[in-house]
């Protein structure tokens, strides 16, 4: 279903480019710091208003991001662009604060909970309530220095518990709001969502948790990522996470994500939204340059359809 005249998007959507963090966490071989910096600078040139730049994960556990401070210190800082770093614990927040004091910090920090007890136990090795206590400490330490972004993983289904009660996700988003978060990422971590479940959950979030913006973060595990994104857009969601070429998903070594676990491909989502009349503000030529550079950096063809076929006949632009 396309956007009707009555439901046409009046505001521009915001796409956060996640290749440099969520995308690269799935790669066996880390990219060099210089390559990451060059790619992030290309994302900024293309006009992404939010860019997920790195993670403050423990360097021995997630070596791909042991250069977090160097990456943040090396990227350009165009006005109006937020650079996000993931923080898994209080020590990570302290590292973010140290980089901020040094003049090259992130502008956003993301803090994670899982919507299910089983996934919390397996992935975070704690309970949901203890994780919330940790997140509260992190938010208190970071508040006023960064824009806070909550993350609720397994929000649309869990491989251990099955369907997730939307009411629990609504409660989690409200808790993040009360801790000072401005955005909350809603993660379809294993790609179980459908347009129906997306409309139900995002409709409730927009109605029941005012004052906070939900961010649609869909994995394309079962080929429904674009359909789910359009459903979220039609219900009123204006924030989306994607990754160039559809890379990423789970960290290397995670066993609960079978098959293709990647994100929605940025190139394909931009093409779809622009065709539907939703302005992304992305420079399409710069986007395709960044797409090619990401493929070159990883040394393989990625999963974007638009990268192979070119943009369609978008308003104001001839088909490639």
PASEBA-1860 file (N, C-alpha, C; in nm, 3 decimals):
! residues 320
1> XXXXXXXX> 0.085/-0.119/0.000/0.000/0.000/0.000/0.088/0.124/0.000 ~ 0.070/0.213/-0.099/0.148/0.335/-0.105/0.092/0.441/-0.013 ~ 0.164/0.551/-0.003/0.117/0.661/0.078/0.010/0.737/0.002 ~ -0.110/0.744/0.055/-0.217/0.819/-0.009/-0.196/0.967/0.014 ~ -0.272/1.049/-0.060/-0.262/1.193/-0.041/-0.297/1.231/0.103 ~ -0.394/1.161/0.161/-0.436/1.193/0.297/-0.329/1.158/0.398 ~ -0.245/1.058/0.367/-0.147/1.011/0.463/-0.005/1.043/0.419 ~ 0.009/1.132/0.324/0.143/1.166/0.275/0.228/1.222/0.388
9> XXXXXXXX> 0.354/1.188/0.385/0.445/1.228/0.492/0.472/1.378/0.482 ~ 0.439/1.451/0.586/0.458/1.595/0.585/0.598/1.635/0.629 ~ 0.665/1.547/0.704/0.798/1.578/0.754/0.900/1.485/0.690 ~ 1.023/1.531/0.684/1.129/1.448/0.631/1.159/1.335/0.729 ~ 1.195/1.220/0.676/1.237/1.110/0.762/1.386/1.124/0.791 ~ 1.427/1.065/0.902/1.567/1.066/0.944/1.620/0.925/0.938 ~ 1.724/0.904/0.858/1.787/0.773/0.848/1.923/0.778/0.915 ~ 1.946/0.685/1.008/2.076/0.670/1.072/2.153/0.561/0.998
17> XXXXXXXX> 2.270/0.596/0.945/2.353/0.499/0.873/2.438/0.421/0.973 ~ 2.418/0.288/0.976/2.475/0.203/1.081/2.588/0.112/1.034 ~ 2.636/0.132/0.911/2.739/0.043/0.856/2.861/0.033/0.948 ~ 2.908/0.147/1.000/3.036/0.150/1.070/3.032/0.082/1.206 ~ 2.914/0.057/1.262/2.906/-0.014/1.390/2.824/-0.142/1.377 ~ 2.694/-0.129/1.359/2.610/-0.248/1.351/2.649/-0.334/1.232 ~ 2.690/-0.270/1.123/2.733/-0.345/1.006/2.862/-0.420/1.030 ~ 2.962/-0.351/1.080/3.095/-0.411/1.092/3.106/-0.511/1.207
25> XXXXXXXX> 3.011/-0.510/1.302/3.020/-0.607/1.411/3.004/-0.751/1.361 ~ 2.950/-0.766/1.240/2.924/-0.899/1.186/3.041/-0.951/1.101 ~ 3.143/-0.867/1.081/3.253/-0.903/0.993/3.362/-0.977/1.069 ~ 3.419/-1.079/1.005/3.526/-1.156/1.068/3.656/-1.078/1.077 ~ 3.686/-0.998/0.975/3.811/-0.922/0.972/3.779/-0.774/0.987 ~ 3.836/-0.707/1.087/3.806/-0.565/1.107/3.869/-0.478/0.999 ~ 3.802/-0.368/0.968/3.859/-0.270/0.877/3.960/-0.183/0.951 ~ 4.050/-0.123/0.877/4.146/-0.032/0.939/4.076/0.093/0.989
33> XXXXXXXX> 4.138/0.157/1.085/4.083/0.282/1.137/4.068/0.385/1.026 ~ 4.167/0.393/0.937/4.165/0.491/0.829/4.048/0.465/0.734 ~ 4.019/0.338/0.708/3.907/0.306/0.619/3.774/0.342/0.684 ~ 3.759/0.314/0.812/3.636/0.351/0.883/3.614/0.502/0.878 ~ 3.719/0.576/0.905/3.708/0.722/0.905/3.666/0.771/0.767 ~ 3.728/0.717/0.663/3.695/0.760/0.526/3.550/0.730/0.493 ~ 3.501/0.613/0.534/3.362/0.578/0.505/3.265/0.666/0.583 ~ 3.292/0.690/0.709/3.204/0.775/0.789/3.199/0.915/0.729
41> XXXXXXXX> 3.313/0.965/0.683/3.315/1.097/0.619/3.230/1.098/0.492 ~ 3.229/0.985/0.419/3.144/0.977/0.300/2.996/0.976/0.339 ~ 2.963/0.908/0.448/2.823/0.908/0.494/2.780/1.050/0.530 ~ 2.869/1.123/0.594/2.837/1.262/0.628/2.820/1.346/0.502 ~ 2.906/1.324/0.403/2.896/1.397/0.277/2.763/1.369/0.208 ~ 2.713/1.247/0.221/2.586/1.211/0.158/2.466/1.275/0.227 ~ 2.486/1.325/0.349/2.379/1.397/0.415/2.305/1.321/0.522 ~ 2.359/1.209/0.571/2.293/1.138/0.680/2.298/1.224/0.806
49> XXXXXXXX> 2.185/1.255/0.868/2.186/1.341/0.987/2.231/1.268/1.113 ~ 2.226/1.135/1.109/2.274/1.053/1.221/2.359/0.941/1.163 ~ 2.473/0.916/1.227/2.565/0.811/1.182/2.611/0.733/1.305 ~ 2.591/0.603/1.301/2.641/0.518/1.409/2.789/0.491/1.380 ~ 2.876/0.551/1.460/3.018/0.555/1.427/3.099/0.440/1.485 ~ 3.066/0.396/1.609/3.151/0.297/1.674/3.082/0.244/1.799 ~ 3.154/0.159/1.871/3.107/0.104/1.997/3.219/0.109/2.099 ~ 3.183/0.136/2.223/3.279/0.130/2.333/3.278/-0.007/2.399
57> XXXXXXXX> 3.253/-0.111/2.322/3.261/-0.247/2.374/3.403/-0.276/2.421 ~ 3.416/-0.374/2.511/3.548/-0.411/2.560/3.636/-0.455/2.442 ~ 3.754/-0.396/2.426/3.836/-0.425/2.306/3.878/-0.570/2.293 ~ 3.886/-0.644/2.404/3.923/-0.785/2.394/3.803/-0.871/2.352 ~ 3.684/-0.828/2.388/3.564/-0.905/2.353/3.514/-0.871/2.213 ~ 3.527/-0.745/2.174/3.484/-0.704/2.040/3.598/-0.623/1.978 ~ 3.701/-0.693/1.930/3.820/-0.623/1.881/3.795/-0.532/1.762 ~ 3.685/-0.551/1.690/3.657/-0.466/1.575/3.646/-0.319/1.613
65> XXXXXXXX> 3.617/-0.292/1.742/3.598/-0.154/1.784/3.700/-0.109/1.889 ~ 3.815/-0.174/1.890/3.918/-0.132/1.984/3.971/0.007/1.949 ~ 3.942/0.054/1.827/3.988/0.186/1.783/3.879/0.293/1.796 ~ 3.783/0.272/1.886/3.668/0.364/1.896/3.712/0.508/1.912 ~ 3.805/0.533/2.004/3.848/0.671/2.029/3.921/0.729/1.909 ~ 4.001/0.647/1.842/4.074/0.695/1.724/3.979/0.729/1.610 ~ 3.875/0.648/1.592/3.777/0.677/1.487/3.706/0.809/1.517 ~ 3.659/0.826/1.640/3.589/0.949/1.676/3.680/1.070/1.668
73> XXXXXXXX> 3.808/1.048/1.692/3.902/1.159/1.684/3.943/1.195/1.543 ~ 3.917/1.104/1.447/3.963/1.127/1.311/3.858/1.172/1.213 ~ 3.731/1.155/1.246/3.626/1.190/1.150/3.605/1.341/1.145 ~ 3.554/1.388/1.030/3.512/1.526/1.020/3.387/1.550/1.100 ~ 3.361/1.673/1.130/3.245/1.707/1.214/3.158/1.814/1.148 ~ 3.092/1.780/1.037/3.002/1.878/0.976/2.890/1.917/1.072 ~ 2.847/2.041/1.063/2.741/2.089/1.152/2.612/2.012/1.129 ~ 2.542/1.986/1.236/2.409/1.927/1.227/2.405/1.776/1.218
81> XXXXXXXX> 2.520/1.708/1.230/2.523/1.563/1.220/2.555/1.505/1.358 ~ 2.474/1.407/1.400/2.499/1.335/1.524/2.579/1.208/1.496 ~ 2.681/1.183/1.579/2.761/1.062/1.569/2.737/0.980/1.695 ~ 2.690/0.858/1.675/2.646/0.773/1.786/2.749/0.666/1.818 ~ 2.765/0.639/1.948/2.849/0.529/1.995/2.766/0.441/2.088 ~ 2.783/0.310/2.076/2.712/0.215/2.162/2.789/0.197/2.292 ~ 2.718/0.194/2.403/2.780/0.176/2.535/2.714/0.057/2.605 ~ 2.787/-0.054/2.622/2.727/-0.171/2.686/2.729/-0.168/2.839
89> XXXXXXXX> 2.808/-0.080/2.900/2.820/-0.080/3.046/2.871/0.056/3.094 ~ 2.882/0.069/3.226/2.922/0.197/3.284/3.065/0.234/3.246 ~ 3.153/0.136/3.236/3.290/0.165/3.193/3.290/0.224/3.054 ~ 3.204/0.177/2.966/3.195/0.232/2.831/3.152/0.379/2.834 ~ 3.057/0.411/2.921/3.015/0.550/2.934/3.130/0.637/2.981 ~ 3.211/0.585/3.072/3.327/0.663/3.119/3.426/0.688/3.006 ~ 3.446/0.589/2.920/3.533/0.611/2.804/3.475/0.720/2.713 ~ 3.342/0.718/2.697/3.278/0.821/2.616/3.296/0.959/2.679
97> XXXXXXXX> 3.284/0.966/2.810/3.305/1.093/2.879/3.449/1.141/2.864 ~ 3.545/1.049/2.871/3.685/1.086/2.855/3.711/1.142/2.714 ~ 3.653/1.077/2.613/3.669/1.128/2.476/3.602/1.263/2.459 ~ 3.488/1.281/2.525/3.420/1.409/2.518/3.505/1.520/2.580 ~ 3.568/1.489/2.693/3.657/1.585/2.758/3.775/1.620/2.667 ~ 3.820/1.521/2.589/3.934/1.542/2.499/3.895/1.617/2.372 ~ 3.766/1.640/2.353/3.721/1.718/2.239/3.684/1.640/2.116 ~ 3.677/1.507/2.126/3.640/1.428/2.008/3.540/1.317/2.046
105> XXXXXXXX> 3.444/1.351/2.128/3.347/1.250/2.171/3.234/1.230/2.072 ~ 3.155/1.128/2.098/3.030/1.108/2.026/2.931/1.216/2.069 ~ 2.825/1.234/1.993/2.719/1.325/2.035/2.596/1.247/2.084 ~ 2.590/1.119/2.054/2.483/1.032/2.102/2.544/0.906/2.163 ~ 2.482/0.858/2.268/2.517/0.727/2.325/2.394/0.640/2.325 ~ 2.409/0.514/2.286/2.297/0.420/2.291/2.316/0.321/2.404 ~ 2.207/0.296/2.475/2.205/0.209/2.593/2.104/0.099/2.568 ~ 2.141/-0.026/2.598/2.067/-0.143/2.552/1.997/-0.219/2.663
113> XXXXXXXX> 1.869/-0.255/2.636/1.802/-0.360/2.710/1.741/-0.456/2.609 ~ 1.704/-0.574/2.658/1.631/-0.671/2.575/1.490/-0.683/2.628 ~ 1.396/-0.706/2.538/1.256/-0.717/2.578/1.225/-0.850/2.644 ~ 1.317/-0.948/2.638/1.288/-1.079/2.696/1.393/-1.120/2.797 ~ 1.348/-1.195/2.896/1.437/-1.241/3.002/1.540/-1.340/2.948 ~ 1.496/-1.430/2.860/1.587/-1.534/2.809/1.701/-1.474/2.729 ~ 1.670/-1.379/2.642/1.775/-1.316/2.563/1.867/-1.232/2.652 ~ 1.811/-1.166/2.752/1.894/-1.089/2.845/1.994/-1.179/2.914
121> XXXXXXXX> 1.948/-1.296/2.957/2.035/-1.390/3.026/2.145/-1.441/2.934 ~ 2.112/-1.474/2.810/2.210/-1.532/2.719/2.303/-1.429/2.660 ~ 2.249/-1.310/2.629/2.330/-1.211/2.559/2.403/-1.117/2.654 ~ 2.338/-1.080/2.764/2.395/-0.984/2.858/2.440/-1.048/2.989 ~ 2.406/-1.175/3.008/2.445/-1.251/3.126/2.396/-1.186/3.256 ~ 2.270/-1.141/3.252/2.210/-1.081/3.370/2.059/-1.095/3.358 ~ 1.986/-1.033/3.449/1.840/-1.031/3.441/1.795/-0.897/3.385 ~ 1.670/-0.892/3.340/1.619/-0.766/3.287/1.622/-0.656/3.393
129> XXXXXXXX> 1.583/-0.687/3.515/1.579/-0.581/3.617/1.718/-0.533/3.652 ~ 1.815/-0.625/3.659/1.952/-0.580/3.687/2.008/-0.500/3.570 ~ 1.971/-0.538/3.447/2.016/-0.459/3.333/1.956/-0.319/3.337 ~ 1.831/-0.309/3.378/1.770/-0.176/3.390/1.840/-0.093/3.498 ~ 1.883/-0.157/3.606/1.959/-0.084/3.708/2.090/-0.031/3.650 ~ 2.156/-0.115/3.569/2.280/-0.071/3.505/2.255/0.044/3.408 ~ 2.149/0.032/3.328/2.116/0.138/3.232/2.085/0.268/3.304 ~ 2.017/0.261/3.418/1.987/0.382/3.494/2.116/0.450/3.540
137> XXXXXXXX> 2.213/0.372/3.585/2.342/0.428/3.626/2.413/0.493/3.507 ~ 2.409/0.426/3.393/2.472/0.480/3.272/2.407/0.609/3.228 ~ 2.274/0.611/3.230/2.202/0.731/3.189/2.231/0.847/3.281 ~ 2.239/0.820/3.411/2.269/0.925/3.507/2.409/0.983/3.481 ~ 2.506/0.896/3.452/2.643/0.942/3.428/2.654/1.024/3.300 ~ 2.573/0.987/3.199/2.587/1.050/3.067/2.493/1.167/3.044 ~ 2.388/1.178/3.123/2.283/1.275/3.097/2.338/1.418/3.102 ~ 2.298/1.495/3.003/2.344/1.633/2.993/2.469/1.650/2.911
145> XXXXXXXX> 2.538/1.541/2.881/2.660/1.547/2.801/2.639/1.493/2.660 ~ 2.540/1.406/2.644/2.513/1.341/2.516/2.361/1.333/2.495 ~ 2.320/1.317/2.371/2.182/1.278/2.345/2.173/1.128/2.368 ~ 2.079/1.087/2.452/2.067/0.946/2.488/1.968/0.875/2.395 ~ 2.008/0.756/2.352/1.927/0.673/2.264/1.907/0.538/2.332 ~ 1.785/0.507/2.370/1.757/0.374/2.423/1.748/0.273/2.310 ~ 1.777/0.148/2.342/1.765/0.038/2.245/1.691/-0.076/2.312 ~ 1.582/-0.121/2.249/1.509/-0.238/2.297/1.523/-0.347/2.191
153> XXXXXXXX> 1.607/-0.446/2.219/1.623/-0.557/2.126/1.515/-0.661/2.149 ~ 1.495/-0.749/2.051/1.392/-0.853/2.054/1.252/-0.794/2.072 ~ 1.231/-0.672/2.025/1.104/-0.604/2.050/0.988/-0.663/1.971 ~ 1.018/-0.736/1.865/0.911/-0.790/1.779/0.919/-0.941/1.766 ~ 0.984/-1.005/1.861/0.991/-1.150/1.860/1.127/-1.198/1.905 ~ 1.128/-1.311/1.976/1.250/-1.365/2.037/1.265/-1.512/1.999 ~ 1.386/-1.558/1.963/1.402/-1.699/1.928/1.385/-1.793/2.046 ~ 1.392/-1.741/2.169/1.380/-1.825/2.287/1.240/-1.822/2.347
161> XXXXXXXX> 1.169/-1.709/2.331/1.039/-1.694/2.394/0.926/-1.672/2.294 ~ 0.959/-1.659/2.166/0.854/-1.641/2.066/0.802/-1.499/2.062 ~ 0.669/-1.485/2.051/0.608/-1.353/2.041/0.633/-1.273/2.168 ~ 0.649/-1.142/2.151/0.675/-1.051/2.263/0.553/-0.962/2.282 ~ 0.510/-0.946/2.405/0.396/-0.861/2.437/0.430/-0.716/2.402 ~ 0.355/-0.652/2.312/0.383/-0.512/2.280/0.377/-0.421/2.403 ~ 0.293/-0.457/2.499/0.283/-0.376/2.620/0.414/-0.369/2.696 ~ 0.491/-0.477/2.694/0.621/-0.476/2.761/0.716/-0.380/2.692
169> XXXXXXXX> 0.711/-0.376/2.559/0.797/-0.284/2.485/0.755/-0.140/2.512 ~ 0.626/-0.115/2.517/0.577/0.019/2.551/0.630/0.062/2.688 ~ 0.625/-0.029/2.785/0.676/0.003/2.918/0.826/0.032/2.915 ~ 0.902/-0.047/2.837/1.046/-0.024/2.827/1.077/0.112/2.765 ~ 1.004/0.148/2.661/1.026/0.277/2.597/0.995/0.390/2.695 ~ 0.889/0.376/2.773/0.856/0.478/2.873/0.965/0.490/2.979 ~ 1.024/0.377/3.017/1.133/0.382/3.115/1.253/0.457/3.058 ~ 1.284/0.432/2.932/1.393/0.507/2.869/1.361/0.656/2.866
177> XXXXXXXX> 1.237/0.691/2.833/1.199/0.832/2.831/1.221/0.895/2.968 ~ 1.183/0.823/3.073/1.197/0.876/3.208/1.343/0.891/3.248 ~ 1.433/0.816/3.184/1.576/0.828/3.210/1.643/0.936/3.126 ~ 1.565/1.003/3.040/1.620/1.112/2.963/1.648/1.084/2.819 ~ 1.613/0.965/2.769/1.636/0.934/2.628/1.541/1.017/2.541 ~ 1.591/1.061/2.425/1.508/1.132/2.328/1.460/1.041/2.216 ~ 1.536/0.936/2.188/1.504/0.839/2.085/1.512/0.700/2.147 ~ 1.429/0.607/2.099/1.442/0.467/2.140/1.435/0.379/2.016
185> XXXXXXXX> 1.540/0.303/1.996/1.548/0.212/1.884/1.468/0.085/1.914 ~ 1.380/0.049/1.822/1.295/-0.070/1.837/1.352/-0.177/1.745 ~ 1.418/-0.277/1.806/1.493/-0.374/1.727/1.416/-0.500/1.695 ~ 1.402/-0.528/1.566/1.352/-0.658/1.520/1.473/-0.747/1.501 ~ 1.528/-0.794/1.611/1.663/-0.849/1.615/1.680/-0.973/1.530 ~ 1.579/-1.056/1.519/1.591/-1.178/1.439/1.496/-1.180/1.320 ~ 1.440/-1.066/1.286/1.361/-1.056/1.165/1.226/-1.127/1.170 ~ 1.161/-1.127/1.287/1.031/-1.192/1.300/0.914/-1.100/1.265
193> XXXXXXXX> 0.937/-0.972/1.253/0.827/-0.876/1.237/0.757/-0.892/1.103 ~ 0.632/-0.848/1.101/0.554/-0.836/0.979/0.491/-0.697/0.978 ~ 0.442/-0.649/0.863/0.376/-0.518/0.864/0.265/-0.506/0.966 ~ 0.191/-0.614/0.989/0.083/-0.608/1.088/0.137/-0.584/1.227 ~ 0.239/-0.659/1.268/0.292/-0.642/1.403/0.364/-0.509/1.417 ~ 0.425/-0.462/1.309/0.490/-0.330/1.312/0.388/-0.220/1.334 ~ 0.277/-0.226/1.258/0.174/-0.123/1.275/0.118/-0.125/1.416 ~ 0.096/-0.244/1.471/0.041/-0.254/1.606/0.136/-0.192/1.708
201> XXXXXXXX> 0.265/-0.230/1.704/0.359/-0.183/1.805/0.389/-0.035/1.790 ~ 0.420/0.010/1.669/0.457/0.150/1.651/0.335/0.240/1.672 ~ 0.218/0.193/1.636/0.098/0.270/1.665/0.081/0.294/1.814 ~ 0.103/0.191/1.894/0.092/0.206/2.039/0.200/0.298/2.094 ~ 0.322/0.283/2.045/0.431/0.369/2.094/0.402/0.516/2.067 ~ 0.355/0.546/1.946/0.328/0.685/1.911/0.211/0.742/1.990 ~ 0.115/0.656/2.025/-0.001/0.703/2.102/0.028/0.711/2.252 ~ 0.099/0.612/2.304/0.107/0.594/2.449/0.234/0.648/2.513
209> XXXXXXXX> 0.337/0.677/2.433/0.462/0.728/2.491/0.499/0.859/2.420 ~ 0.426/0.966/2.448/0.459/1.094/2.385/0.592/1.146/2.437 ~ 0.653/1.233/2.356/0.777/1.295/2.400/0.902/1.215/2.369 ~ 0.888/1.105/2.298/1.004/1.027/2.258/0.980/0.972/2.118 ~ 1.085/0.966/2.038/1.072/0.922/1.899/1.117/0.777/1.885 ~ 1.030/0.686/1.841/1.074/0.549/1.814/1.153/0.543/1.685 ~ 1.256/0.459/1.685/1.342/0.439/1.569/1.322/0.296/1.520 ~ 1.281/0.281/1.395/1.259/0.148/1.337/1.392/0.087/1.295
217> XXXXXXXX> 1.426/-0.023/1.359/1.552/-0.094/1.329/1.516/-0.238/1.292 ~ 1.501/-0.262/1.162/1.456/-0.391/1.114/1.570/-0.469/1.050 ~ 1.575/-0.598/1.081/1.667/-0.688/1.012/1.592/-0.757/0.899 ~ 1.662/-0.782/0.792/1.598/-0.834/0.670/1.610/-0.985/0.660 ~ 1.613/-1.050/0.774/1.640/-1.194/0.783/1.546/-1.276/0.695 ~ 1.421/-1.236/0.687/1.321/-1.310/0.611/1.264/-1.229/0.495 ~ 1.338/-1.128/0.452/1.301/-1.053/0.333/1.188/-0.954/0.351 ~ 1.152/-0.925/0.477/1.038/-0.835/0.500/1.081/-0.697/0.548
225> XXXXXXXX> 1.210/-0.667/0.544/1.259/-0.542/0.600/1.200/-0.418/0.536 ~ 1.193/-0.414/0.402/1.136/-0.297/0.336/0.987/-0.284/0.361 ~ 0.915/-0.395/0.359/0.771/-0.391/0.386/0.745/-0.342/0.528 ~ 0.826/-0.388/0.623/0.809/-0.343/0.760/0.842/-0.194/0.775 ~ 0.943/-0.150/0.703/0.980/-0.008/0.708/0.868/0.079/0.654 ~ 0.807/0.037/0.544/0.697/0.114/0.488/0.578/0.116/0.583 ~ 0.552/0.003/0.648/0.443/-0.001/0.746/0.469/0.096/0.860 ~ 0.594/0.102/0.908/0.627/0.196/1.015/0.611/0.340/0.969
233> XXXXXXXX> 0.654/0.368/0.847/0.639/0.503/0.792/0.492/0.542/0.783 ~ 0.410/0.452/0.735/0.268/0.483/0.717/0.196/0.506/0.849 ~ 0.245/0.445/0.956/0.180/0.462/1.087/0.229/0.589/1.155 ~ 0.338/0.651/1.100/0.385/0.778/1.155/0.526/0.780/1.208 ~ 0.599/0.670/1.197/0.738/0.667/1.240/0.824/0.746/1.141 ~ 0.915/0.829/1.191/0.998/0.913/1.105/1.147/0.887/1.123 ~ 1.184/0.789/1.205/1.326/0.759/1.228/1.353/0.612/1.193 ~ 1.462/0.588/1.119/1.494/0.454/1.071/1.645/0.431/1.080
241> XXXXXXXX> 1.681/0.306/1.113/1.820/0.260/1.108/1.838/0.170/0.987 ~ 1.946/0.189/0.912/1.978/0.102/0.800/2.130/0.090/0.792 ~ 2.177/0.001/0.704/2.321/-0.012/0.681/2.347/-0.033/0.533 ~ 2.450/0.031/0.483/2.489/0.015/0.343/2.501/-0.133/0.307 ~ 2.439/-0.169/0.197/2.451/-0.305/0.148/2.378/-0.409/0.231 ~ 2.304/-0.365/0.334/2.233/-0.461/0.418/2.322/-0.544/0.508 ~ 2.442/-0.496/0.538/2.533/-0.575/0.620/2.495/-0.565/0.767 ~ 2.557/-0.652/0.847/2.544/-0.643/0.991/2.446/-0.740/1.049
249> XXXXXXXX> 2.390/-0.701/1.162/2.300/-0.789/1.235/2.361/-0.825/1.369 ~ 2.393/-0.949/1.386/2.446/-0.995/1.514/2.599/-0.990/1.513 ~ 2.659/-0.977/1.632/2.805/-0.984/1.639/2.857/-1.120/1.594 ~ 2.983/-1.123/1.551/3.048/-1.249/1.515/3.040/-1.345/1.634 ~ 3.002/-1.470/1.608/2.995/-1.571/1.713/2.859/-1.590/1.775 ~ 2.764/-1.499/1.749/2.628/-1.516/1.801/2.562/-1.630/1.725 ~ 2.498/-1.722/1.798/2.446/-1.841/1.733/2.294/-1.841/1.716 ~ 2.223/-1.744/1.776/2.077/-1.750/1.765/2.025/-1.687/1.637
257> XXXXXXXX> 2.110/-1.622/1.559/2.066/-1.565/1.432/2.106/-1.653/1.316 ~ 2.013/-1.726/1.260/2.044/-1.818/1.151/2.024/-1.750/1.016 ~ 2.097/-1.798/0.915/2.081/-1.746/0.781/2.134/-1.605/0.769 ~ 2.075/-1.526/0.679/2.114/-1.388/0.660/2.055/-1.304/0.772 ~ 2.140/-1.232/0.845/2.092/-1.159/0.963/2.106/-1.008/0.947 ~ 2.134/-0.960/0.826/2.169/-0.820/0.809/2.055/-0.722/0.822 ~ 2.095/-0.595/0.822/2.001/-0.483/0.831/1.933/-0.458/0.698 ~ 1.831/-0.374/0.699/1.774/-0.323/0.575/1.881/-0.243/0.503
265> XXXXXXXX> 1.894/-0.263/0.372/1.995/-0.193/0.293/1.957/-0.046/0.279 ~ 2.050/0.040/0.314/2.024/0.184/0.306/1.982/0.227/0.167 ~ 2.055/0.180/0.066/2.028/0.222/-0.071/1.884/0.190/-0.111 ~ 1.837/0.073/-0.070/1.704/0.029/-0.109/1.596/0.107/-0.034 ~ 1.619/0.134/0.094/1.521/0.209/0.171/1.509/0.353/0.119 ~ 1.622/0.416/0.090/1.618/0.553/0.037/1.540/0.554/-0.095 ~ 1.565/0.459/-0.182/1.495/0.452/-0.310/1.343/0.438/-0.286 ~ 1.303/0.348/-0.197/1.161/0.325/-0.171/1.095/0.448/-0.112
273> XXXXXXXX> 1.157/0.507/-0.010/1.095/0.621/0.056/1.085/0.741/-0.038 ~ 1.190/0.767/-0.115/1.185/0.880/-0.208/1.076/0.856/-0.313 ~ 1.062/0.732/-0.359/0.957/0.701/-0.457/0.818/0.721/-0.398 ~ 0.805/0.701/-0.267/0.676/0.718/-0.199/0.650/0.862/-0.158 ~ 0.743/0.951/-0.188/0.723/1.091/-0.155/0.770/1.132/-0.018 ~ 0.845/1.045/0.050/0.901/1.077/0.181/1.045/1.123/0.162 ~ 1.072/1.248/0.192/1.205/1.303/0.169/1.304/1.252/0.273 ~ 1.417/1.200/0.225/1.523/1.153/0.316/1.634/1.255/0.333
281> XXXXXXXX> 1.643/1.352/0.243/1.750/1.451/0.249/1.886/1.397/0.209 ~ 1.890/1.277/0.151/2.017/1.214/0.114/2.053/1.250/-0.029 ~ 2.179/1.287/-0.052/2.231/1.310/-0.186/2.250/1.174/-0.252 ~ 2.174/1.145/-0.357/2.171/1.011/-0.414/2.303/0.973/-0.482 ~ 2.368/1.068/-0.547/2.498/1.038/-0.609/2.603/1.007/-0.504 ~ 2.604/1.086/-0.397/2.698/1.060/-0.288/2.667/0.928/-0.219 ~ 2.539/0.894/-0.210/2.499/0.767/-0.151/2.555/0.650/-0.231 ~ 2.545/0.657/-0.363/2.595/0.547/-0.445/2.747/0.539/-0.441
289> XXXXXXXX> 2.815/0.652/-0.429/2.960/0.649/-0.412/2.995/0.579/-0.282 ~ 2.925/0.613/-0.174/2.951/0.548/-0.047/2.921/0.398/-0.055 ~ 2.815/0.362/-0.127/2.780/0.220/-0.144/2.895/0.144/-0.211 ~ 2.948/0.201/-0.317/3.059/0.135/-0.387/3.183/0.124/-0.299 ~ 3.209/0.227/-0.220/3.327/0.225/-0.132/3.310/0.121/-0.021 ~ 3.188/0.102/0.027/3.165/-0.001/0.129/3.190/-0.139/0.071 ~ 3.144/-0.163/-0.051/3.171/-0.292/-0.116/3.320/-0.313/-0.135 ~ 3.390/-0.208/-0.176/3.535/-0.220/-0.196/3.605/-0.247/-0.064
297> XXXXXXXX> 3.560/-0.183/0.044/3.625/-0.202/0.174/3.609/-0.345/0.224 ~ 3.493/-0.406/0.198/3.469/-0.543/0.245/3.511/-0.648/0.141 ~ 3.539/-0.602/0.020/3.591/-0.693/-0.082/3.489/-0.789/-0.138 ~ 3.363/-0.749/-0.138/3.261/-0.838/-0.194/3.138/-0.756/-0.232 ~ 3.054/-0.817/-0.316/2.927/-0.756/-0.352/2.831/-0.769/-0.235 ~ 2.766/-0.660/-0.198/2.674/-0.661/-0.086/2.531/-0.683/-0.134 ~ 2.434/-0.670/-0.044/2.299/-0.719/-0.073/2.199/-0.612/-0.112 ~ 2.245/-0.494/-0.148/2.152/-0.392/-0.195/2.110/-0.419/-0.338
305> XXXXXXXX> 1.979/-0.421/-0.363/1.928/-0.435/-0.498/1.954/-0.309/-0.581 ~ 1.939/-0.192/-0.516/1.961/-0.066/-0.587/2.107/-0.050/-0.627 ~ 2.199/-0.104/-0.548/2.340/-0.099/-0.585/2.366/-0.172/-0.717 ~ 2.284/-0.272/-0.746/2.298/-0.347/-0.871/2.219/-0.280/-0.985 ~ 2.102/-0.227/-0.954/2.008/-0.184/-1.057/2.001/-0.033/-1.076 ~ 2.049/0.044/-0.979/2.035/0.188/-0.985/1.901/0.234/-0.930 ~ 1.888/0.363/-0.907/1.764/0.419/-0.856/1.656/0.414/-0.965 ~ 1.534/0.403/-0.921/1.421/0.408/-1.011/1.391/0.551/-1.053
313> XXXXXXXX> 1.281/0.572/-1.126/1.244/0.707/-1.171/1.185/0.790/-1.058 ~ 1.273/0.837/-0.971/1.230/0.912/-0.854/1.188/1.053/-0.895 ~ 1.103/1.118/-0.817/1.063/1.255/-0.848/1.184/1.346/-0.863 ~ 1.192/1.415/-0.977/1.301/1.508/-1.000/1.430/1.443/-1.042 ~ 1.430/1.312/-1.069/1.554/1.244/-1.106/1.522/1.138/-1.210 ~ 1.605/1.130/-1.312/1.590/1.029/-1.414/1.642/0.895/-1.361 ~ 1.583/0.787/-1.408/1.631/0.653/-1.369/1.773/0.635/-1.417 ~ 1.854/0.565/-1.335/1.993/0.542/-1.370/2.005/0.444/-1.485
END
